[in-house]
Amino acid sequence: MTDQSQLPHPTRRNWVWFILQWMLLVVAIPMWGVKIRGREKLPAGGALLLLNHQSFLDPIIFAMTLRRPVSFLARDSLFKVPIVGWILRRTYVMPISREAASTASIREAARRMQHGLLVGIFPEGTRTADGNVNEFKPGFVALVRRGQVPVVPIGIAGTFQAYSRKAMIPRPGPRICMVVGDPIVGDELEQLTKRGEEETLAAVAHERVSACHREAEEWRARRWFGPRKKSTA
């Protein structure tokens, strides 16, 4: 049985997380009018969240909209930066090498998911250069298999315009929208995690995240952040 004694509570934010979250809300809402829909689709227990990667803002913006913590994977070099490393450790971020996803990182991420935490990853491996969803790196497949928890696709739109990889500082103004898709669970997840189904799993995951991203882009393109109109067809 996995030892969960050293892990944080899966649904309660610690004081560092709580203070940072409210500080970010005060800044982000006026700057970008952040909106999210589909939060009710997030499982009550552990899950693996797959997000497209537009900007350094992505994990911050997404996590601040939830009432429970998300344990993201981030490159290990960030933990060596003064203050940043201290914050990362106290907001449940896990280090991972960009060169190779170690078995230790995968084991730790799976341990946290099985404990009931939400674990967030960016399967593209790096930020997009043009705002589109890039091809997924194969490393995330091992984490899906190891976790054996619901896999949730999430699309983010607007963070590329707010703070692209070429920008020096974030730009106020662009609206940011996020869409949480239907989780991959049950028989579908069992089929996709079978040996020999790696390419199918990667393709399905990419399409689900891309669909959420397209929906988020359509949402932010509207003049007003209103509810979607029902189809008359």
C-alpha positions as CSV (number, residue, x, y, z in Angstrom):
1,M,0.0,0.0,0.0
2,T,1.3,3.4,-0.9
3,D,2.5,5.6,1.9
4,Q,0.4,8.8,1.8
5,S,1.5,10.2,5.2
6,Q,3.7,13.0,3.9
7,L,1.3,14.3,1.3
8,P,-0.9,17.4,1.7
9,H,-4.6,17.3,2.0
10,P,-6.0,16.7,-1.5
11,T,-8.8,19.3,-1.3
12,R,-7.6,21.9,1.3
13,R,-5.3,24.8,0.3
14,N,-2.5,25.7,2.6
15,W,-1.9,29.3,3.7
16,V,0.7,30.0,0.9
17,W,-1.6,28.7,-1.8
18,F,-4.6,30.6,-0.4
19,I,-2.8,33.9,-0.1
20,L,-1.2,33.7,-3.6
21,Q,-4.5,32.6,-5.1
22,W,-6.4,35.7,-3.8
23,M,-3.5,38.0,-4.8
24,L,-3.7,36.6,-8.3
25,L,-7.4,36.9,-8.5
26,V,-7.2,40.6,-7.6
27,V,-4.7,41.2,-10.4
28,A,-5.9,38.8,-13.1
29,I,-9.6,39.5,-13.2
30,P,-9.2,43.2,-14.0
31,M,-6.3,42.5,-16.4
32,W,-7.8,39.7,-18.4
33,G,-11.4,39.0,-17.3
34,V,-10.5,35.4,-16.7
35,K,-13.4,32.9,-17.3
36,I,-13.7,29.2,-16.9
37,R,-16.5,26.7,-17.6
38,G,-16.8,23.0,-16.9
39,R,-15.3,23.0,-13.4
40,E,-18.1,20.7,-12.3
41,K,-16.6,18.0,-14.5
42,L,-13.5,17.7,-12.3
43,P,-13.7,14.5,-10.3
44,A,-14.0,14.7,-6.5
45,G,-10.9,12.5,-6.1
46,G,-7.6,12.3,-7.8
47,A,-7.3,13.0,-11.6
48,L,-4.8,13.8,-14.2
49,L,-5.4,17.1,-15.9
50,L,-4.0,17.6,-19.5
51,L,-3.7,21.2,-20.5
52,N,-2.5,22.9,-23.7
53,H,0.5,25.1,-23.0
54,Q,0.4,28.7,-24.3
55,S,2.3,30.6,-21.6
56,F,4.0,30.6,-18.2
57,L,0.6,32.0,-17.0
58,D,-1.2,28.7,-17.7
59,P,-0.8,26.9,-14.4
60,I,-1.2,30.0,-12.4
61,I,-4.3,31.2,-14.1
62,F,-6.0,27.8,-14.1
63,A,-5.2,26.9,-10.5
64,M,-6.4,30.2,-9.2
65,T,-9.9,29.5,-10.4
66,L,-10.3,26.3,-8.3
67,R,-11.1,25.8,-4.6
68,R,-8.7,22.9,-4.3
69,P,-5.0,22.7,-5.0
70,V,-3.5,21.4,-8.2
71,S,-0.1,19.7,-8.1
72,F,1.7,20.7,-11.3
73,L,4.9,19.3,-12.8
74,A,7.5,21.9,-13.6
75,R,11.1,21.8,-14.8
76,D,13.6,21.1,-12.0
77,S,15.7,24.2,-12.8
78,L,13.0,26.5,-11.5
79,F,13.4,25.1,-8.0
80,K,16.9,26.5,-7.8
81,V,15.6,30.1,-8.3
82,P,15.5,32.0,-5.0
83,I,11.9,32.7,-3.7
84,V,10.4,31.0,-6.8
85,G,11.7,27.6,-5.6
86,W,10.3,28.2,-2.1
87,I,6.9,29.1,-3.5
88,L,6.9,26.1,-5.8
89,R,7.6,23.6,-3.0
90,R,4.8,25.1,-0.9
91,T,2.2,25.1,-3.7
92,Y,2.7,21.3,-4.3
93,V,4.6,21.7,-7.6
94,M,6.8,18.6,-8.5
95,P,10.2,18.9,-10.3
96,I,10.8,17.1,-13.5
97,S,13.7,17.1,-15.9
98,R,12.9,18.5,-19.3
99,E,15.5,16.2,-20.9
100,A,13.9,13.0,-19.5
101,A,10.8,12.3,-17.5
102,S,12.3,10.2,-14.7
103,T,10.5,7.2,-13.2
104,A,10.8,8.9,-9.8
105,S,8.7,11.9,-11.1
106,I,6.1,9.6,-12.6
107,R,5.9,7.5,-9.4
108,E,5.5,10.6,-7.3
109,A,2.8,12.1,-9.6
110,A,0.9,8.8,-9.5
111,R,1.2,8.7,-5.7
112,R,-0.4,12.1,-5.5
113,M,-3.2,11.2,-7.8
114,Q,-4.0,8.1,-5.9
115,H,-4.0,10.2,-2.7
116,G,-6.8,12.3,-4.2
117,L,-4.8,15.3,-5.6
118,L,-5.4,16.8,-9.0
119,V,-2.1,16.6,-10.9
120,G,-1.7,18.9,-13.9
121,I,0.7,18.4,-16.8
122,F,1.3,20.0,-20.2
123,P,1.7,17.1,-22.7
124,E,3.2,19.4,-25.4
125,G,6.3,19.6,-23.2
126,T,6.9,23.3,-24.0
127,R,5.0,26.5,-24.7
128,T,3.5,26.9,-28.2
129,A,5.2,29.3,-30.6
130,D,2.0,30.2,-32.5
131,G,-0.9,29.7,-30.1
132,N,-1.9,26.3,-31.6
133,V,-1.9,22.9,-29.7
134,N,1.4,21.2,-30.6
135,E,2.0,17.5,-30.9
136,F,2.0,15.7,-27.5
137,K,5.2,14.2,-26.2
138,P,5.0,10.4,-25.5
139,G,6.1,10.7,-21.8
140,F,2.5,11.5,-20.6
141,V,1.3,8.1,-21.6
142,A,3.3,6.4,-18.8
143,L,1.7,8.8,-16.3
144,V,-1.8,8.0,-17.6
145,R,-1.1,4.3,-17.2
146,R,0.5,4.6,-13.8
147,G,-2.1,6.8,-12.3
148,Q,-5.2,4.8,-13.2
149,V,-7.4,7.8,-12.4
150,P,-9.8,9.9,-14.6
151,V,-8.0,11.9,-17.3
152,V,-9.4,15.4,-17.9
153,P,-8.8,17.5,-21.0
154,I,-8.6,21.2,-20.5
155,G,-8.2,24.0,-23.1
156,I,-6.8,27.4,-22.4
157,A,-7.1,30.4,-24.8
158,G,-5.8,34.0,-24.4
159,T,-2.7,33.4,-22.3
160,F,-0.7,33.3,-25.6
161,Q,-1.8,36.8,-26.4
162,A,-1.3,37.9,-22.8
163,Y,2.2,36.5,-22.3
164,S,3.7,34.6,-25.2
165,R,7.1,32.9,-25.0
166,K,8.7,35.9,-26.8
167,A,7.2,38.5,-24.5
168,M,9.3,40.1,-21.7
169,I,6.3,41.0,-19.5
170,P,2.6,40.1,-19.4
171,R,0.3,42.3,-21.5
172,P,-3.0,43.5,-20.0
173,G,-6.1,43.3,-22.1
174,P,-6.5,40.0,-23.9
175,R,-9.4,38.0,-22.5
176,I,-8.5,34.5,-21.1
177,C,-11.0,31.6,-21.3
178,M,-10.6,28.0,-20.1
179,V,-12.8,25.0,-20.9
180,V,-12.8,21.8,-18.9
181,G,-13.8,18.8,-21.0
182,D,-15.5,15.5,-20.2
183,P,-13.1,13.1,-18.3
184,I,-11.8,10.0,-20.0
185,V,-12.9,7.2,-17.6
186,G,-14.1,3.7,-17.2
187,D,-14.0,1.3,-20.2
188,E,-12.7,4.0,-22.5
189,L,-9.7,4.7,-20.3
190,E,-9.1,0.9,-19.8
191,Q,-9.0,0.4,-23.5
192,L,-6.7,3.3,-24.2
193,T,-4.2,2.3,-21.6
194,K,-3.7,-1.2,-23.0
195,R,-0.3,-2.2,-24.4
196,G,0.0,-1.3,-28.0
197,E,-2.6,1.5,-27.8
198,E,0.0,4.3,-27.1
199,E,-0.6,6.1,-30.4
200,T,-4.4,5.9,-30.0
201,L,-4.2,7.3,-26.5
202,A,-2.0,10.2,-27.6
203,A,-4.3,10.9,-30.6
204,V,-7.5,10.8,-28.4
205,A,-5.9,13.0,-25.7
206,H,-4.7,15.5,-28.3
207,E,-8.1,15.7,-29.9
208,R,-9.9,16.2,-26.6
209,V,-7.6,19.0,-25.5
210,S,-7.7,20.6,-28.9
211,A,-11.5,20.5,-28.9
212,C,-11.5,22.3,-25.5
213,H,-9.0,24.8,-26.8
214,R,-11.1,25.5,-29.9
215,E,-14.2,26.0,-27.7
216,A,-12.2,28.4,-25.4
217,E,-11.0,30.4,-28.4
218,E,-14.6,30.7,-29.7
219,W,-15.7,31.8,-26.3
220,R,-13.1,34.5,-26.0
221,A,-13.7,35.7,-29.5
222,R,-17.2,36.8,-28.6
223,R,-17.8,40.4,-27.8
224,W,-19.4,39.5,-24.5
225,F,-18.7,36.6,-22.1
226,G,-22.3,35.3,-22.2
227,P,-23.6,31.8,-22.2
228,R,-23.5,29.8,-25.4
229,K,-26.7,30.2,-27.5
230,K,-28.7,27.0,-27.8
231,S,-28.7,25.5,-31.3
232,T,-32.0,25.9,-33.2
233,A,-31.2,22.9,-35.4
